[in-house]
Amino acid sequence: GEKMSKSLGNLVFVSELRQQWDPRAIRLATAEQHYRTPWEWSDQTMPRAAARLEAWKAAGAGDAALEEVRAALDDDLDTPAAVAAIDAAVASGGGVTAAAALLGVDLSRP
């Protein structure tokens, strides 16, 4: 509930996150937020992103949600809508490797 700043000592550094989390999960943690909207980092941010990454990986190869993700990114880089489209495709049983790649998340590697 407070601003992150160096003077407050409450910054979250990617270099520290990488010691514990898959870089793709870190990308998803930031992609679920729109760049124009203020947001708060919480203790649940990374576990949620890691679980999302595992679900996307388990969905397998495919191009489900590809057009929806393109449309969301074309609409003021709406990454939360893109993430939601991929989540919906995964819930429907679709493979999302192509759509995830548009967000810079390579699901083809372990």
All heavy atoms as an XYZ file, in Angstrom:
815
protein
N       0.793     -1.191      0.000
C       0.000      0.000      0.000
C       0.840      1.260      0.000
O       0.309      2.333      0.159
N       2.158      1.124     -0.169
C       2.990      2.318     -0.213
C       3.868      2.288     -1.449
O       4.105      1.243     -2.054
C       3.848      2.442      1.045
C       4.852      1.323      1.226
C       5.608      1.421      2.541
O       5.762      2.525      3.068
O       6.036      0.376      3.031
N       4.345      3.448     -1.824
C       5.197      3.593     -2.982
C       6.493      2.812     -2.775
O       7.049      2.794     -1.681
C       5.516      5.072     -3.196
C       6.400      5.341     -4.364
C       6.661      6.821     -4.499
C       7.650      7.076     -5.599
N       7.931      8.498     -5.755
N       6.951      2.161     -3.849
C       8.234      1.479     -3.779
C       9.325      2.502     -4.072
O       9.226      3.260     -5.025
C       8.297      0.346     -4.797
C       7.347     -0.786     -4.489
S       7.374     -2.062     -5.734
C       8.787     -2.988     -5.187
N      10.347      2.506     -3.239
C      11.450      3.427     -3.471
C      12.719      2.912     -2.812
O      12.672      2.127     -1.859
C      11.116      4.826     -2.936
O      11.150      4.841     -1.534
N      13.820      3.361     -3.338
C      15.113      2.974     -2.796
C      15.252      3.431     -1.339
O      15.743      2.688     -0.492
C      16.219      3.577     -3.657
C      17.587      3.070     -3.353
C      18.576      3.615     -4.371
C      19.966      3.107     -4.105
N      20.929      3.610     -5.091
N      14.793      4.635     -1.055
C      14.926      5.165      0.302
C      14.102      4.373      1.313
O      14.484      4.257      2.479
C      14.542      6.644      0.348
O      13.187      6.809      0.000
N      12.963      3.805      0.887
C      12.150      2.993      1.794
C      12.676      1.561      1.901
O      12.271      0.818      2.793
C      10.693      2.964      1.320
C       9.929      4.283      1.410
C       8.546      4.138      0.784
C       9.813      4.736      2.860
N      13.542      1.178      0.965
C      14.112     -0.165      1.001
C      13.125     -1.259      0.658
O      13.297     -2.405      1.060
N      12.089     -0.930     -0.095
C      11.067     -1.929     -0.409
C      11.003     -2.257     -1.904
O       9.960     -2.649     -2.408
C       9.696     -1.470      0.094
C       9.231     -0.181     -0.538
O       9.935      0.436     -1.330
N       8.038      0.240     -0.183
N      12.116     -2.109     -2.595
C      12.157     -2.427     -4.012
C      12.261     -3.932     -4.226
O      12.827     -4.653     -3.398
C      13.355     -1.740     -4.676
C      13.319     -0.220     -4.721
C      14.605      0.316     -5.341
C      12.122      0.266     -5.512
N      11.727     -4.391     -5.344
C      11.844     -5.779     -5.747
C      12.714     -5.782     -7.000
O      12.354     -5.185     -8.009
C      10.452     -6.389     -6.057
C      10.591     -7.812     -6.545
C       9.558     -6.313     -4.835
N      13.864     -6.429     -6.923
C      14.804     -6.439     -8.037
C      14.674     -7.723     -8.839
O      14.596     -8.822     -8.275
C      16.243     -6.300     -7.526
C      16.528     -4.971     -6.904
C      16.493     -4.811     -5.530
C      16.820     -3.870     -7.697
C      16.749     -3.579     -4.948
C      17.076     -2.639     -7.121
C      17.039     -2.490     -5.745
N      14.681     -7.586    -10.158
C      14.591     -8.745    -11.033
C      15.761     -9.687    -10.782
O      15.599    -10.914    -10.796
C      14.526     -8.306    -12.516
C      14.624     -9.504    -13.449
C      13.244     -7.533    -12.776
N      16.934     -9.138    -10.544
C      18.099     -9.995    -10.289
C      17.870    -10.911     -9.088
O      18.324    -12.063     -9.078
C      19.348     -9.136    -10.081
O      19.181     -8.262     -8.985
N      17.160    -10.435     -8.093
C      16.846    -11.268     -6.929
C      15.723    -12.262     -7.243
O      15.758    -13.411     -6.798
C      16.469    -10.396     -5.744
C      17.628     -9.567     -5.223
C      17.225     -8.551     -4.164
O      16.068     -8.591     -3.693
O      18.073     -7.710     -3.828
N      14.732    -11.816     -8.007
C      13.636    -12.709     -8.385
C      14.153    -13.884     -9.206
O      13.681    -15.017     -9.062
C      12.571    -11.952     -9.177
C      11.742    -10.933     -8.407
C      10.855    -10.155     -9.370
C      10.913    -11.609     -7.335
N      15.135    -13.627    -10.078
C      15.669    -14.684    -10.950
C      16.340    -15.796    -10.169
O      16.497    -16.896    -10.685
C      16.647    -14.093    -11.958
C      15.929    -13.268    -13.015
C      16.833    -12.877    -14.120
N      17.267    -14.086    -14.823
C      18.310    -14.121    -15.628
N      19.033    -13.058    -15.837
N      18.637    -15.230    -16.244
N      16.747    -15.537     -8.954
C      17.370    -16.577     -8.145
C      16.357    -17.630     -7.712
O      16.726    -18.761     -7.420
C      18.051    -15.960     -6.921
C      19.228    -15.091     -7.284
C      19.808    -14.374     -6.077
O      19.495    -14.681     -4.935
N      20.661    -13.410     -6.336
N      15.091    -17.250     -7.676
C      14.054    -18.160     -7.189
C      13.022    -18.531     -8.253
O      12.411    -19.591     -8.167
C      13.341    -17.521     -5.993
C      12.314    -18.409     -5.356
C      11.673    -17.790     -4.129
O      12.005    -16.683     -3.723
N      10.742    -18.501     -3.540
N      12.820    -17.672     -9.243
C      11.712    -17.864    -10.177
C      12.195    -17.955    -11.619
O      13.184    -17.337    -11.991
C      10.717    -16.705    -10.061
C      10.165    -16.539     -8.689
C      10.568    -15.624     -7.747
C       9.134    -17.307     -8.080
N       9.840    -15.782     -6.603
C       8.960    -16.806     -6.768
C       8.343    -18.361     -8.503
C       8.022    -17.333     -5.898
C       7.408    -18.882     -7.624
C       7.248    -18.370     -6.342
N      11.448    -18.693    -12.416
C      11.680    -18.786    -13.854
C      11.497    -17.386    -14.456
O      10.506    -16.713    -14.152
C      10.650    -19.753    -14.452
C      10.852    -20.060    -15.914
O      11.117    -19.122    -16.697
O      10.705    -21.235    -16.287
N      12.429    -16.939    -15.289
C      12.289    -15.614    -15.901
C      10.970    -15.425    -16.657
O      10.436    -14.327    -16.717
C      13.489    -15.516    -16.847
C      14.496    -16.438    -16.262
C      13.707    -17.560    -15.642
N      10.436    -16.512    -17.206
C       9.150    -16.408    -17.902
C       8.031    -16.067    -16.929
O       7.105    -15.324    -17.273
C       8.846    -17.709    -18.644
C       9.871    -18.007    -19.746
C       9.685    -19.376    -20.328
N       9.948    -20.398    -19.317
C       9.838    -21.704    -19.518
N       9.454    -22.168    -20.703
N      10.097    -22.566    -18.568
N       8.101    -16.579    -15.712
C       7.101    -16.242    -14.695
C       7.228    -14.778    -14.288
O       6.220    -14.099    -14.056
C       7.240    -17.156    -13.482
N       8.447    -14.280    -14.226
C       8.651    -12.865    -13.909
C       8.007    -12.002    -14.990
O       7.325    -11.016    -14.697
C      10.150    -12.539    -13.758
C      10.757    -13.348    -12.605
C      10.360    -11.042    -13.540
C      12.275    -13.335    -12.556
N       8.200    -12.382    -16.247
C       7.575    -11.651    -17.353
C       6.057    -11.674    -17.226
O       5.390    -10.658    -17.426
C       8.009    -12.238    -18.692
C       7.445    -11.500    -19.892
C       7.947    -12.081    -21.185
N       9.371    -11.933    -21.314
C       9.978    -10.986    -22.024
N       9.257    -10.110    -22.671
N      11.278    -10.928    -22.095
N       5.493    -12.826    -16.884
C       4.039    -12.922    -16.723
C       3.548    -12.074    -15.558
O       2.460    -11.499    -15.628
C       3.608    -14.377    -16.540
C       3.665    -15.230    -17.791
C       3.327    -16.676    -17.472
C       2.729    -14.691    -18.849
N       4.327    -11.993    -14.502
C       3.929    -11.171    -13.351
C       3.784     -9.713    -13.749
O       2.869     -9.022    -13.279
C       4.943    -11.313    -12.222
N       4.648     -9.245    -14.616
C       4.547     -7.853    -15.055
C       3.518     -7.703    -16.171
O       2.850     -6.671    -16.252
C       5.909     -7.298    -15.504
O       6.419     -8.090    -16.567
C       6.884     -7.274    -14.349
N       3.362     -8.724    -17.000
C       2.416     -8.634    -18.121
C       0.965     -8.627    -17.674
O       0.094     -8.135    -18.395
C       2.641     -9.782    -19.103
N       0.684     -9.140    -16.489
C      -0.711     -9.152    -16.035
C      -1.173     -7.766    -15.591
O      -2.332     -7.587    -15.255
C      -0.916    -10.185    -14.937
C      -0.298     -9.852    -13.616
C      -0.524    -10.926    -12.563
O      -0.922    -12.049    -12.901
O      -0.297    -10.625    -11.385
N      -0.266     -6.793    -15.611
C      -0.583     -5.414    -15.245
C      -0.481     -4.515    -16.467
O       0.436     -4.670    -17.255
C       0.397     -4.905    -14.174
C       0.540     -5.811    -12.991
C      -0.745     -5.981    -12.229
O      -1.538     -5.055    -12.102
N      -0.976     -7.168    -11.709
N      -1.380     -3.574    -16.611
C      -1.284     -2.628    -17.721
C      -0.275     -1.544    -17.360
O      -0.238     -1.076    -16.220
C      -2.645     -1.996    -18.033
C      -2.662     -1.297    -19.346
N      -2.216     -0.010    -19.505
C      -3.042     -1.722    -20.577
C      -2.329      0.343    -20.773
N      -2.820     -0.687    -21.439
N       0.522     -1.172    -18.339
C       1.596     -0.220    -18.057
C       1.091      1.161    -17.653
O       1.819      1.938    -17.043
C       2.546     -0.106    -19.261
C       1.996      0.660    -20.441
C       2.305      2.005    -20.619
C       1.183      0.047    -21.384
C       1.813      2.713    -21.702
C       0.695      0.745    -22.467
C       1.012      2.075    -22.622
O       0.528      2.771    -23.692
N      -0.147      1.477    -17.934
C      -0.687      2.789    -17.562
C      -1.363      2.807    -16.185
O      -1.783      3.846    -15.715
C      -1.720      3.242    -18.591
C      -1.157      3.589    -19.936
C      -2.274      4.154    -20.812
N      -1.876      4.311    -22.177
C      -1.375      5.433    -22.684
N      -1.211      6.481    -21.919
N      -1.051      5.496    -23.964
N      -1.485      1.648    -15.568
C      -2.237      1.532    -14.323
C      -1.301      1.278    -13.141
O      -0.490      0.353    -13.190
C      -3.235      0.359    -14.429
O      -4.036      0.547    -15.584
C      -4.111      0.273    -13.201
N      -1.419      2.056    -12.084
C      -0.621      1.766    -10.888
C      -1.020      0.396    -10.323
O      -2.181      0.011    -10.391
C      -1.008      2.871     -9.903
C      -1.685      3.915    -10.705
C      -2.255      3.237    -11.914
N      -0.060     -0.298     -9.780
C      -0.370     -1.601     -9.199
C       0.562     -1.883     -8.035
O       1.583     -1.248     -7.883
C      -0.324     -2.715    -10.233
C       0.972     -2.884    -10.973
C       1.465     -2.076    -11.954
C       1.938     -3.924    -10.804
N       2.656     -2.554    -12.398
C       2.983     -3.684    -11.718
C       2.027     -5.029     -9.977
C       4.092     -4.511    -11.826
C       3.135     -5.860    -10.088
C       4.137     -5.599    -11.003
N       0.158     -2.836     -7.226
C       0.912     -3.187     -6.036
C       1.510     -4.581     -6.176
O       0.848     -5.506     -6.642
C       0.011     -3.148     -4.798
C      -0.449     -1.758     -4.447
C      -1.210     -1.722     -3.139
O      -1.059     -2.647     -2.320
O      -1.957     -0.753     -2.954
N       2.747     -4.699     -5.770
C       3.423     -5.989     -5.710
C       3.018     -6.650     -4.403
O       2.981     -6.003     -3.361
C       4.932     -5.761     -5.737
C       5.722     -7.018     -5.888
C       6.208     -7.785     -4.869
C       6.096     -7.650     -7.096
N       6.881     -8.864     -5.373
C       6.823     -8.802     -6.752
C       5.882     -7.368     -8.430
C       7.351     -9.661     -7.699
C       6.412     -8.224     -9.370
C       7.126     -9.350     -9.008
N       2.703     -7.930     -4.451
C       2.335     -8.631     -3.224
C       3.096     -9.951     -3.137
O       3.732    -10.378     -4.107
C       0.822     -8.892     -3.184
O       0.481     -9.968     -4.022
N       2.968    -10.593     -2.017
C       3.612    -11.888     -1.830
C       3.011    -12.960     -2.741
O       3.624    -14.007     -2.939
C       3.490    -12.345     -0.373
C       4.319    -11.499      0.568
O       5.265    -10.827      0.103
O       4.028    -11.510      1.780
N       1.835    -12.696     -3.286
C       1.179    -13.664     -4.166
C       1.476    -13.435     -5.644
O       1.099    -14.262     -6.484
C      -0.334    -13.624     -3.930
C      -0.721    -14.082     -2.544
C      -0.127    -15.442     -2.206
O      -0.287    -16.387     -2.959
N       0.566    -15.518     -1.090
N       2.154    -12.355     -5.977
C       2.412    -12.031     -7.382
C       3.196    -13.139     -8.077
O       2.780    -13.632     -9.125
C       3.149    -10.685     -7.497
O       2.333     -9.663     -6.918
C       3.442    -10.335     -8.937
N       4.311    -13.529     -7.527
C       5.148    -14.538     -8.188
C       4.546    -15.944     -8.131
O       4.565    -16.639     -9.154
C       6.571    -14.507     -7.647
C       7.370    -13.307     -8.112
S       7.327    -12.998     -9.903
C       7.857    -14.566    -10.564
N       4.005    -16.402     -7.025
C       3.363    -17.720     -7.054
C       2.219    -17.798     -8.076
O       2.062    -18.811     -8.762
C       2.844    -17.909     -5.619
C       3.763    -17.084     -4.793
C       4.078    -15.880     -5.652
N       1.456    -16.722     -8.200
C       0.363    -16.693     -9.180
C       0.929    -16.787    -10.599
O       0.428    -17.538    -11.441
C      -0.461    -15.421     -8.992
C      -1.657    -15.312     -9.914
C      -2.504    -14.065     -9.664
N      -1.732    -12.826     -9.751
C      -1.490    -12.007     -8.726
N      -1.980    -12.279     -7.532
N      -0.795    -10.907     -8.894
N       1.984    -16.028    -10.865
C       2.590    -16.035    -12.201
C       3.223    -17.396    -12.510
O       3.127    -17.892    -13.637
C       3.624    -14.924    -12.311
N       3.850    -18.007    -11.523
C       4.463    -19.321    -11.734
C       3.404    -20.380    -12.019
O       3.594    -21.252    -12.875
C       5.304    -19.705    -10.521
N       2.287    -20.312    -11.315
C       1.188    -21.257    -11.559
C       0.613    -21.052    -12.960
O       0.293    -22.024    -13.657
C       0.104    -21.087    -10.501
N       0.492    -19.803    -13.369
C      -0.001    -19.505    -14.712
C       0.949    -20.085    -15.759
O       0.517    -20.717    -16.732
C      -0.146    -17.995    -14.897
C      -0.535    -17.607    -16.318
C      -0.771    -16.118    -16.454
N      -2.112    -15.832    -15.986
C      -2.442    -14.863    -15.128
N      -1.513    -14.058    -14.651
N      -3.686    -14.697    -14.761
N       2.240    -19.893    -15.568
C       3.225    -20.428    -16.502
C       3.098    -21.945    -16.607
O       3.112    -22.502    -17.718
C       4.640    -20.034    -16.069
C       5.784    -20.621    -16.892
C       5.703    -20.148    -18.345
C       7.124    -20.259    -16.276
N       2.957    -22.631    -15.494
C       2.816    -24.091    -15.516
C       1.558    -24.514    -16.263
O       1.576    -25.483    -17.024
C       2.834    -24.657    -14.095
C       4.181    -24.532    -13.426
C       5.333    -25.124    -14.238
O       5.192    -26.265    -14.735
O       6.370    -24.450    -14.384
N       0.466    -23.795    -16.072
C      -0.781    -24.121    -16.779
C      -0.611    -23.911    -18.276
O      -1.077    -24.735    -19.078
C      -1.929    -23.263    -16.243
N       0.036    -22.823    -18.655
C       0.258    -22.565    -20.073
C       1.150    -23.631    -20.686
O       0.902    -24.097    -21.796
C       0.876    -21.185    -20.283
C      -0.031    -20.022    -20.015
C      -1.245    -20.022    -19.390
C       0.224    -18.664    -20.357
N      -1.752    -18.745    -19.318
C      -0.869    -17.895    -19.912
C       1.290    -18.010    -20.986
C      -0.944    -16.520    -20.084
C       1.226    -16.633    -21.165
C       0.112    -15.904    -20.723
N       2.203    -24.020    -19.980
C       3.097    -25.060    -20.489
C       2.351    -26.380    -20.641
O       2.541    -27.103    -21.614
C       4.307    -25.223    -19.567
C       5.286    -24.082    -19.677
C       6.413    -24.072    -18.659
C       6.861    -25.316    -18.046
N       7.937    -25.151    -17.053
N       1.498    -26.707    -19.696
C       0.746    -27.960    -19.741
C      -0.271    -27.981    -20.875
O      -0.656    -29.054    -21.346
C       0.041    -28.192    -18.405
N      -0.691    -26.809    -21.335
C      -1.686    -26.738    -22.412
C      -1.142    -27.256    -23.736
O      -1.903    -27.674    -24.602
C      -2.179    -25.305    -22.569
N       0.149    -27.218    -23.916
C       0.750    -27.764    -25.120
C       0.788    -26.785    -26.272
O       0.416    -25.625    -26.169
N       1.268    -27.313    -27.399
C       1.462    -26.496    -28.600
C       0.124    -26.154    -29.241
O      -0.841    -26.898    -29.134
C       2.348    -27.235    -29.589
N       0.106    -25.016    -29.910
C      -1.092    -24.604    -30.627
C      -1.157    -23.108    -30.787
O      -0.320    -22.375    -30.262
N      -2.166    -22.682    -31.538
C      -2.305    -21.247    -31.792
C      -3.644    -20.696    -31.299
O      -4.126    -19.685    -31.796
C      -2.093    -20.925    -33.258
C      -3.107    -21.577    -34.181
O      -3.982    -22.317    -33.691
O      -3.022    -21.346    -35.394
N      -4.202    -21.348    -30.294
C      -5.436    -20.832    -29.693
C      -5.160    -19.448    -29.118
O      -4.080    -19.180    -28.604
C      -5.930    -21.772    -28.595
N      -6.097    -18.563    -29.236
C      -6.057    -17.194    -28.701
C      -5.086    -16.274    -29.426
O      -4.903    -15.131    -29.031
C      -5.753    -17.180    -27.207
N      -4.489    -16.735    -30.488
C      -3.496    -15.931    -31.191
C      -4.074    -14.607    -31.679
O      -3.491    -13.539    -31.439
C      -2.899    -16.722    -32.360
C      -1.735    -16.088    -33.092
C      -0.579    -15.806    -32.147
C      -1.283    -16.992    -34.220
N      -5.207    -14.638    -32.315
C      -5.806    -13.394    -32.831
C      -6.270    -12.480    -31.699
O      -6.148    -11.260    -31.798
C      -6.946    -13.701    -33.806
C      -6.475    -14.331    -35.101
C      -5.352    -13.542    -35.781
O      -5.459    -12.298    -35.903
O      -4.349    -14.169    -36.181
N      -6.801    -13.066    -30.630
C      -7.221    -12.260    -29.487
C      -6.034    -11.549    -28.845
O      -6.123    -10.385    -28.450
C      -7.938    -13.120    -28.438
C      -9.263    -13.679    -28.905
C      -9.122    -15.053    -29.553
O      -8.004    -15.425    -30.003
O     -10.131    -15.756    -29.632
N      -4.906    -12.243    -28.749
C      -3.706    -11.641    -28.162
C      -3.199    -10.521    -29.066
O      -2.852     -9.435    -28.586
C      -2.620    -12.704    -27.900
C      -1.285    -12.062    -27.534
C      -3.078    -13.654    -26.802
N      -3.175    -10.758    -30.363
C      -2.758     -9.700    -31.300
C      -3.643     -8.465    -31.156
O      -3.150     -7.336    -31.119
C      -2.815    -10.200    -32.737
C      -1.659    -11.055    -33.118
C      -1.673    -11.369    -34.596
N      -0.532    -12.192    -34.924
C      -0.573    -13.242    -35.721
N      -1.708    -13.587    -36.306
N       0.517    -13.937    -35.951
N      -4.936     -8.688    -31.084
C      -5.868     -7.563    -30.958
C      -5.642     -6.809    -29.652
O      -5.665     -5.575    -29.627
C      -7.315     -8.062    -31.040
N      -5.424     -7.531    -28.568
C      -5.187     -6.884    -27.268
C      -3.902     -6.064    -27.298
O      -3.866     -4.932    -26.806
C      -5.130     -7.928    -26.164
N      -2.853     -6.608    -27.877
C      -1.589     -5.883    -27.943
C      -1.685     -4.672    -28.863
O      -1.048     -3.645    -28.606
C      -0.457     -6.817    -28.374
C      -0.152     -7.956    -27.397
C       0.947     -8.855    -27.950
C       0.206     -7.432    -26.014
N      -2.488     -4.779    -29.907
C      -2.719     -3.636    -30.798
C      -3.526     -2.537    -30.117
O      -3.468     -1.385    -30.518
C      -3.463     -4.070    -32.065
C      -2.561     -4.775    -33.058
O      -1.319     -4.685    -32.924
O      -3.100     -5.426    -33.973
N      -4.276     -2.890    -29.090
C      -5.110     -1.943    -28.355
C      -4.339     -1.387    -27.162
O      -4.542     -1.794    -26.017
C      -6.401     -2.615    -27.905
C      -7.334     -1.665    -27.179
O      -7.187     -0.434    -27.320
O      -8.218     -2.162    -26.454
N      -3.430     -0.468    -27.414
C      -2.656      0.198    -26.364
C      -1.860     -0.785    -25.511
O      -1.748     -0.633    -24.294
C      -3.565      1.057    -25.482
C      -2.785      2.017    -24.594
O      -1.680      2.440    -24.995
O      -3.274      2.329    -23.498
N      -1.321     -1.810    -26.159
C      -0.495     -2.808    -25.473
C      -1.206     -3.344    -24.229
O      -0.669     -3.345    -23.122
C       0.875     -2.226    -25.110
C       1.980     -3.220    -24.789
C       2.272     -4.123    -25.979
C       3.234     -2.506    -24.354
N      -2.424     -3.801    -24.423
C      -3.255     -4.293    -23.322
C      -2.829     -5.713    -22.936
O      -3.491     -6.700    -23.258
C      -4.724     -4.239    -23.728
C      -5.669     -4.497    -22.571
O      -5.194     -4.834    -21.463
O      -6.888     -4.363    -22.778
N      -1.709     -5.802    -22.229
C      -1.202     -7.115    -21.841
C      -2.132     -7.858    -20.885
O      -2.218     -9.086    -20.978
C       0.222     -7.016    -21.264
O       0.228     -6.105    -20.164
C       1.216     -6.569    -22.328
N      -2.856     -7.180    -19.967
C      -3.788     -7.946    -19.134
C      -4.861     -8.659    -19.962
O      -5.218     -9.803    -19.658
C      -4.404     -6.891    -18.213
C      -3.376     -5.816    -18.133
C      -2.763     -5.786    -19.509
N      -5.354     -8.019    -21.002
C      -6.351     -8.667    -21.864
C      -5.723     -9.821    -22.637
O      -6.361    -10.863    -22.842
C      -6.964     -7.655    -22.821
N      -4.472     -9.662    -23.056
C      -3.772    -10.730    -23.760
C      -3.585    -11.937    -22.839
O      -3.830    -13.082    -23.241
C      -2.432    -10.227    -24.276
N      -3.168    -11.691    -21.615
C      -2.991    -12.765    -20.637
C      -4.333    -13.449    -20.371
O      -4.413    -14.680    -20.321
C      -2.358    -12.216    -19.334
C      -2.442    -13.233    -18.208
C      -0.916    -11.792    -19.582
N      -5.386    -12.673    -20.226
C      -6.713    -13.238    -19.976
C      -7.179    -14.098    -21.148
O      -7.798    -15.152    -20.947
C      -7.721    -12.122    -19.691
N      -6.879    -13.671    -22.371
C      -7.256    -14.455    -23.553
C      -6.535    -15.797    -23.561
O      -7.118    -16.836    -23.890
C      -6.949    -13.670    -24.825
N      -5.269    -15.784    -23.193
C      -4.519    -17.039    -23.143
C      -5.039    -17.924    -22.013
O      -5.221    -19.131    -22.198
C      -3.008    -16.767    -23.002
C      -2.496    -16.039    -24.246
C      -2.243    -18.069    -22.788
C      -1.063    -15.564    -24.153
N      -5.326    -17.332    -20.867
C      -5.912    -18.101    -19.760
C      -7.213    -18.772    -20.185
O      -7.454    -19.939    -19.870
C      -6.172    -17.205    -18.551
C      -4.909    -16.818    -17.790
O      -3.858    -17.463    -17.977
O      -4.996    -15.859    -16.992
N      -8.043    -18.040    -20.909
C      -9.327    -18.592    -21.364
C      -9.110    -19.735    -22.350
O      -9.813    -20.753    -22.295
C     -10.180    -17.494    -21.990
N      -8.140    -19.578    -23.242
C      -7.847    -20.640    -24.207
C      -7.344    -21.894    -23.503
O      -7.723    -23.015    -23.857
C      -6.825    -20.151    -25.227
N      -6.501    -21.705    -22.492
C      -5.996    -22.843    -21.708
C      -7.158    -23.530    -20.999
O      -7.248    -24.756    -21.003
C      -4.908    -22.379    -20.703
C      -4.602    -23.462    -19.690
C      -3.644    -21.955    -21.445
N      -8.057    -22.759    -20.408
C      -9.210    -23.327    -19.707
C     -10.117    -24.112    -20.648
O     -10.774    -25.069    -20.233
C     -10.005    -22.216    -19.016
N     -10.103    -23.717    -21.938
C     -10.922    -24.412    -22.934
C     -10.191    -25.581    -23.577
O     -10.726    -26.228    -24.477
C     -11.344    -23.437    -24.031
O     -12.162    -22.427    -23.503
N      -8.954    -25.808    -23.151
C      -8.204    -26.948    -23.670
C      -7.361    -26.663    -24.890
O      -6.872    -27.595    -25.527
N      -7.173    -25.388    -25.218
C      -6.379    -25.042    -26.396
C      -4.902    -24.906    -26.079
O      -4.516    -24.550    -24.975
N      -4.079    -25.198    -27.072
C      -2.644    -24.978    -26.954
C      -2.325    -23.521    -27.237
O      -2.935    -22.897    -28.111
N      -1.377    -22.961    -26.519
C      -1.168    -21.509    -26.585
C       0.283    -21.094    -26.835
O       0.653    -19.963    -26.550
C      -1.687    -20.836    -25.297
C      -3.195    -20.979    -25.178
C      -0.992    -21.387    -24.065
N       1.094    -21.980    -27.387
C       2.503    -21.623    -27.572
C       2.679    -20.394    -28.454
O       3.511    -19.537    -28.164
C       3.312    -22.789    -28.164
O       2.651    -23.265    -29.337
C       3.485    -23.912    -27.165
N       1.912    -20.297    -29.526
C       2.054    -19.160    -30.448
C       1.606    -17.865    -29.785
O       2.270    -16.828    -29.905
C       1.263    -19.408    -31.731
N       0.502    -17.899    -29.075
C      -0.003    -16.695    -28.409
C       0.953    -16.252    -27.299
O       1.230    -15.056    -27.138
C      -1.392    -16.954    -27.841
N       1.470    -17.191    -26.533
C       2.415    -16.861    -25.465
C       3.688    -16.241    -26.030
O       4.254    -15.333    -25.425
C       2.741    -18.095    -24.637
N       4.095    -16.702    -27.183
C       5.304    -16.158    -27.816
C       5.140    -14.676    -28.133
O       6.127    -13.927    -28.080
C       5.633    -16.947    -29.081
N       3.918    -14.243    -28.436
C       3.689    -12.816    -28.689
C       3.947    -11.973    -27.437
O       4.248    -10.782    -27.547
C       2.267    -12.563    -29.183
C       1.955    -13.030    -30.601
C       0.490    -12.761    -30.929
C       2.859    -12.363    -31.604
N       3.849    -12.584    -26.274
C       4.157    -11.899    -25.018
C       5.613    -12.112    -24.601
O       6.012    -11.690    -23.528
C       3.227    -12.375    -23.905
C       1.767    -11.971    -24.022
C       0.957    -12.604    -22.901
C       1.625    -10.469    -23.973
N       6.371    -12.783    -25.459
C       7.770    -13.053    -25.139
C       7.962    -14.217    -24.188
O       8.993    -14.318    -23.532
N       6.979    -15.096    -24.103
C       7.049    -16.256    -23.216
C       7.199    -17.494    -24.085
O       6.253    -17.929    -24.751
C       5.793    -16.357    -22.322
C       5.864    -17.590    -21.429
C       5.626    -15.096    -21.493
N       8.393    -18.071    -24.093
C       8.706    -19.249    -24.901
C       8.316    -20.495    -24.118
O       8.994    -20.872    -23.164
C      10.196    -19.256    -25.237
C      10.616    -20.436    -26.085
O       9.756    -21.241    -26.486
O      11.831    -20.551    -26.354
N       7.235    -21.110    -24.538
C       6.751    -22.316    -23.850
C       7.386    -23.584    -24.381
O       7.141    -24.667    -23.841
C       5.228    -22.416    -23.970
C       4.419    -21.275    -23.370
C       2.938    -21.483    -23.636
C       4.696    -21.135    -21.893
N       8.208    -23.482    -25.419
C       8.788    -24.670    -26.015
C       9.958    -25.226    -25.223
O      10.351    -26.367    -25.426
C       9.226    -24.371    -27.455
O      10.292    -23.436    -27.469
N      10.510    -24.445    -24.331
C      11.618    -24.955    -23.523
C      11.102    -25.375    -22.147
O      10.077    -24.875    -21.693
C      12.732    -23.925    -23.414
C      12.381    -22.682    -22.662
C      13.572    -21.730    -22.626
N      13.284    -20.562    -21.820
C      13.525    -20.474    -20.507
N      14.060    -21.478    -19.877
N      13.237    -19.377    -19.838
N      11.832    -26.313    -21.524
C      11.363    -26.805    -20.213
C      11.367    -25.768    -19.124
O      11.916    -24.758    -19.155
C      12.338    -27.918    -19.871
C      13.333    -28.010    -20.946
C      13.017    -26.979    -21.973
